[in-house]
Amino acid sequence: MSTSDRLLLARELHDGIAQDLVALGYELDLILSDGSLAPSSRSKIRSLRFGVDKLISKVRHQMYELRDRKNQSVQEVIKTQAQQICGAKLKTINIEDFAIPVEIAASLEAIAIELLRNCIKHSRGSEIELKLTQLENRTYLEVGDNGQGGATMDNSRLGLIGISEQVKLLGGNVTITSNERGTKVAITL
């Protein structure tokens, strides 16, 4: 999620849900001030009021998290990790700014990092390419190198097997192309 998207969401949370929860809390306070309220009802309403306060705190925490400059988008995390892992071997990086669904964000980061580490550890290549784009409303990740090839989905490649399993759990596809000119792993989620 881009910085502008995070700030927009933080504003929407503040102007919408947070304000609605505060108003609900005030309404519960008014009900609690009614002297004719039975003690058992008062206790239940007070419990609800505490629950509303907890929700307000949670929403405020989320708003601050969204506004925190350290809160990086998936694209920013992957780009930073790619530069740290690959260094000078990272020759091509094409990362587009688009909304990545929250339910795949952490897995996408982990998959990209594992693929980049595989390039460094196994390929013996001198160049690594990284691409993260949106393709027909799906998230497309591609990591490639100009190394020796030989990447396969056999039992000795636990990293690739784990990636494949994770991608399938997310409803996506993995394509591996590996030969003497290098390896390219393409993932669509």
C-alpha positions in Angstrom: 0.0 0.0 0.0 1.4 3.3 -1.0 2.0 6.2 1.5 -0.9 8.2 0.0 -3.2 5.2 0.3 -2.2 4.7 3.9 -2.8 8.3 4.8 -6.2 8.2 3.0 -7.2 5.1 4.9 -6.1 6.7 8.2 -8.3 9.7 7.5 -11.2 7.5 6.5 -10.9 5.5 9.7 -10.8 8.8 11.7 -13.7 10.4 10.0 -15.8 7.3 9.8 -15.4 4.4 12.2 -13.5 6.2 15.0 -16.1 9.0 15.1 -19.0 6.6 15.0 -17.5 4.6 17.9 -17.1 7.8 19.9 -20.7 8.7 19.3 -21.8 5.3 20.3 -19.8 5.7 23.5 -21.6 9.0 24.3 -25.0 7.3 23.7 -24.1 4.6 26.1 -23.0 7.2 28.6 -26.4 8.9 28.3 -28.2 5.6 28.9 -26.0 4.9 31.9 -27.0 8.3 33.4 -30.6 7.2 33.5 -31.4 6.8 37.3 -34.2 4.4 36.6 -31.9 1.8 35.0 -31.9 -1.6 36.8 -28.5 -2.5 38.3 -28.2 -5.6 36.1 -28.8 -3.6 33.0 -26.4 -0.8 34.1 -23.7 -3.5 34.6 -24.3 -4.9 31.1 -24.3 -1.4 29.5 -21.1 -0.5 31.4 -19.5 -3.6 30.0 -20.5 -2.6 26.5 -19.1 0.9 27.1 -15.7 -0.6 28.1 -15.8 -2.7 24.9 -16.4 0.4 22.8 -13.5 2.1 24.5 -11.3 -0.8 23.6 -12.4 -0.7 20.0 -11.7 3.1 19.9 -8.2 2.4 21.2 -7.7 -0.3 18.5 -8.8 2.0 15.7 -6.7 4.8 16.9 -3.7 2.5 17.1 -4.3 1.4 13.5 -4.6 5.1 12.4 -1.2 5.9 14.0 0.3 2.8 12.4 -1.0 3.9 9.0 0.4 7.4 9.5 3.8 6.2 10.7 6.4 6.9 8.1 8.2 3.7 9.1 5.2 1.7 8.0 6.4 0.7 4.5 4.4 -0.6 1.6 5.0 -4.1 0.4 6.8 -2.6 -2.6 9.1 -0.6 -0.4 9.9 -3.6 1.8 10.7 -5.8 -1.2 12.8 -3.1 -2.9 14.8 -2.5 0.3 15.3 -6.2 0.8 16.3 -6.7 -2.8 18.9 -4.0 -2.6 20.3 -5.4 0.7 20.3 -9.1 -0.4 21.5 -8.6 -4.0 23.7 -5.5 -3.8 25.4 -4.8 -7.2 24.0 -7.9 -8.8 20.5 -6.4 -8.8 20.6 -5.0 -12.4 16.9 -4.5 -13.1 14.2 -3.6 -10.7 10.7 -2.8 -11.9 8.3 -2.3 -9.0 4.9 -0.6 -9.7 2.9 1.2 -7.1 -0.5 -0.5 -6.8 -2.7 -1.8 -4.0 -1.7 -5.3 -2.8 -4.4 -7.1 -0.9 -3.6 -7.3 2.8 -4.2 -11.1 2.9 -1.3 -11.8 0.6 1.1 -9.0 1.6 3.2 -10.9 4.2 3.4 -14.0 2.1 4.4 -12.0 -1.0 7.2 -10.3 0.9 8.5 -13.7 2.2 8.3 -15.3 -1.2 10.2 -12.4 -2.9 12.9 -12.5 -0.2 13.3 -16.3 -0.5 13.6 -16.1 -4.3 16.2 -13.3 -4.1 18.2 -15.3 -1.6 18.0 -18.3 -3.9 19.5 -16.3 -6.7 22.4 -15.2 -4.6 23.0 -18.6 -3.0 22.5 -21.0 -5.9 22.6 -19.4 -9.3 26.2 -18.3 -9.6 24.9 -15.5 -11.8 26.1 -11.9 -12.1 22.7 -10.3 -12.7 19.4 -10.5 -10.9 16.1 -9.0 -12.1 13.1 -8.2 -10.0 9.6 -7.3 -11.3 6.5 -6.7 -9.2 3.4 -5.4 -11.2 -0.3 -5.8 -11.4 -1.4 -8.0 -14.3 -5.1 -8.3 -15.1 -6.1 -7.4 -11.5 -3.6 -9.9 -10.1 -0.3 -9.5 -8.4 2.6 -10.6 -10.6 6.1 -11.2 -9.1 9.0 -12.3 -11.3 12.6 -12.9 -10.1 15.3 -14.0 -12.5 19.0 -14.4 -12.9 21.6 -15.1 -15.5 23.1 -18.0 -13.6 23.8 -21.7 -14.3 20.1 -22.8 -14.2 19.1 -26.1 -12.9 16.3 -25.0 -10.6 13.6 -27.7 -10.3 10.7 -28.5 -8.1 12.2 -31.6 -6.6 12.5 -32.7 -3.0 16.0 -31.2 -2.6 14.7 -27.7 -3.3 12.7 -27.1 -0.1 12.6 -23.3 -0.7 10.9 -23.7 -4.0 8.6 -26.4 -2.7 7.6 -24.1 0.2 7.0 -21.2 -2.2 4.9 -23.4 -4.4 2.8 -24.6 -1.5 2.3 -21.0 -0.2 1.3 -19.7 -3.6 -1.2 -22.6 -4.1 -2.7 -21.8 -0.6 -3.2 -18.2 -1.8 -4.9 -19.4 -5.1 -2.0 -18.5 -7.3 0.4 -20.0 -9.9 4.1 -20.6 -10.1 6.1 -21.0 -13.3 9.8 -21.9 -13.2 11.9 -21.6 -16.3 15.5 -22.7 -15.8 18.2 -23.5 -18.3 21.9 -22.7 -19.0 21.0 -19.0 -19.5 19.6 -18.7 -16.0 16.4 -19.1 -14.0 13.2 -17.1 -13.9 10.4 -17.7 -11.4 7.1 -16.1 -12.1 4.3 -16.0 -9.6 0.7 -14.8 -10.1 -1.5 -14.2 -7.1 
